[in-house]
Amino acid sequence: MAIRTIVQEGDPILNKVCRPVTQFDQRLATLLDDMHETMIAADGVGLAGPQVGMLRRLFVVWDTTDAPEEIPEGYEYKFIDFINPEIVAVSEETETHYEGCLSFPGHNGAVTRPAAVKVRAQDRSGQWFELEADGLLGRCIQHENDHLDGITIMQSSDYFYEDTEEGREAARNAKEN
């Protein structure tokens, strides 16, 4: 496995629509494994194909469902690979939370999303599965799926704060108004 370079703000690949994955082979498995390692090394919870320069409809997320609040040394991460994902249902209830993005370091945006999501996708061997998720996992699935359509937090955020004490204070004030 290898840590890949994460595409940063300003690269036009982040605003392009991805193509479907058609080959489920060792190259795909290597890409997914590299994305797992890259995401964890960058302290992320999700990573999409375009964020590592691949215009393919795939993303990986860290399954935080049973994760401890403090990650101990040697923790064995659980990942979910989503290939050719389709959002098939969303809840009517929405929630607004701050989101960060590995491709936009230092930018944290308030994004309103459905509180729960149902997604249909293929795994690394090409088998279809469905998953219902809410909380952080549901939000992460929606965020990463947006990347596949060229949508970033820069377009989906209602407002931002910079990751400084002044920025957090401004965000608290904006949220209260």
NORWOBEL-V146379 format. One record per backbone hydrogen bond with DSSP energy under -0.5 kcal/mol. NH is the residue of the N-H (numbers start at 0). CO is the residue of the C=O. If there is no record, write none. Layout:
NH/CO
NH/CO
//
This chain:
3/1
6/4
6/50
8/102
10/7
13/10
14/11
15/12
17/147
18/54
23/21
24/22
28/24
29/25
30/26
31/27
32/28
33/29
34/30
35/31
36/32
37/33
38/34
39/35
40/36
41/37
42/39
43/38
46/59
48/57
50/47
51/48
52/49
53/48
54/52
55/53
56/18
57/55
58/81
59/46
60/79
61/44
62/60
62/77
63/61
66/63
70/68
71/69
74/71
76/74
79/60
81/58
82/80
82/121
83/56
85/119
87/85
87/117
88/117
90/115
94/112
96/94
96/110
98/108
103/100
106/103
107/105
107/160
108/98
109/158
110/96
110/108
111/155
112/94
112/110
114/92
116/132
117/88
118/130
119/85
120/128
121/82
122/126
125/122
128/120
130/118
132/116
134/114
136/133
137/133
138/134
139/135
140/136
141/137
142/138
143/139
144/140
145/141
146/142
147/143
147/144
148/144
148/145
149/146
150/145
154/151
155/151
156/152
157/109
158/109
160/107
162/105
163/161
167/163
168/164
169/165
170/166
171/167
172/168
173/169
174/170
175/171
176/172
//
